[in-house]
Amino acid sequence: MEPTNNTAERAIRPGVLWRKGSFGTQSAEGSRFVESMMTVVATLKQQQRSVLEYLTAACEAALRGEEPPSLLPASDRKSKAAA
């Protein structure tokens, strides 16, 4: 285990930079949207998955009234489907 929290600090850095560059949000709903999007982006990057492909699939699913694609890693999705 690292003696510092550099990993955690690196994980939140994009959010801090976004907030400083955009002056934050104007509403609680806007804050929840940014919070969700940053979580999705960080999760996909950790899994080395394409953010654009995921968001495109999520928008297409919403337009069709279907379930959104999973954020779970492929191995977790396979084991969950088998159960």
Protein Blocks (a to p, Z undefined) as FASTA:
>chain_A
ZZbfklmmmmmmmmmmmmmmnnpaabfklmmmmmmmmmmmmmmmmnopafklmmmmmmmm
mmnopacddfbdfklmmmmmmZZ
